[in-house]
Amino acid sequence: MAERSVIVFPPGEGGGRRVQVDSETLGTAYSLHDLTVFLQRAGLEGMDELDVVMSPLVEWHGGGPEEWPAVS
């Protein structure tokens, strides 16, 4: 399988982070768990939250995996 490109964009006004795999936007994640589910559904089965944090495939913009602002 070819190398995948995963981009997690900076938090938006609602606290969520847009997730893009290759050129497809998967949706908005509000937690590391949400992100993991998106990636599994995109064909990266077997990845858990620790794998997502450590993966060189994931490019974090506007903060790393610990940056999930609370929605007020």
C-alpha positions in Angstrom: 0.0 0.0 0.0 1.2 3.5 -0.8 2.2 5.9 1.9 -0.9 7.8 3.2 -0.9 11.5 4.1 -2.9 12.4 7.2 -3.3 16.1 8.2 -5.0 17.2 11.4 -5.7 20.9 11.1 -5.7 23.5 14.0 -8.7 23.6 16.3 -11.7 25.5 14.9 -14.0 27.8 16.7 -16.1 24.9 18.0 -13.0 23.1 19.3 -12.9 20.4 16.7 -10.1 19.7 14.3 -10.6 19.0 10.6 -9.1 15.7 9.4 -7.8 15.0 5.9 -6.5 11.8 4.5 -4.7 12.2 1.2 -7.0 14.8 -0.5 -10.2 13.7 1.2 -11.7 15.5 4.2 -13.0 12.9 6.6 -14.8 15.3 9.0 -14.1 17.1 12.3 -12.6 15.2 15.2 -13.2 16.4 18.8 -10.9 14.0 20.5 -8.0 11.6 19.8 -10.6 8.8 19.9 -12.6 10.5 17.1 -9.5 10.9 15.0 -8.6 7.2 15.5 -12.1 6.1 14.4 -11.8 8.3 11.3 -8.5 6.8 10.4 -9.7 3.2 10.9 -12.7 3.9 8.6 -10.3 5.3 6.0 -8.5 2.0 5.8 -5.9 2.3 8.5 -7.3 -0.6 10.5 -5.5 -1.8 13.6 -4.4 1.7 14.6 -5.2 2.6 18.2 -4.8 6.0 19.9 -1.2 5.4 20.8 -0.4 4.4 17.2 -2.0 7.7 16.0 0.0 9.8 18.4 3.3 8.1 17.4 2.6 7.7 13.7 4.9 9.5 11.2 1.9 9.5 8.8 0.1 12.1 10.9 1.0 15.8 10.4 -0.3 17.9 13.2 -1.1 21.6 12.5 -1.8 24.1 15.3 -0.9 21.8 18.1 -0.1 18.2 18.6 -2.2 15.2 19.8 -2.8 16.8 23.2 -4.5 19.9 21.7 -8.3 19.3 21.9 -9.9 22.4 23.3 -13.0 22.0 25.3 -16.2 23.1 23.7 -17.9 25.8 25.8 
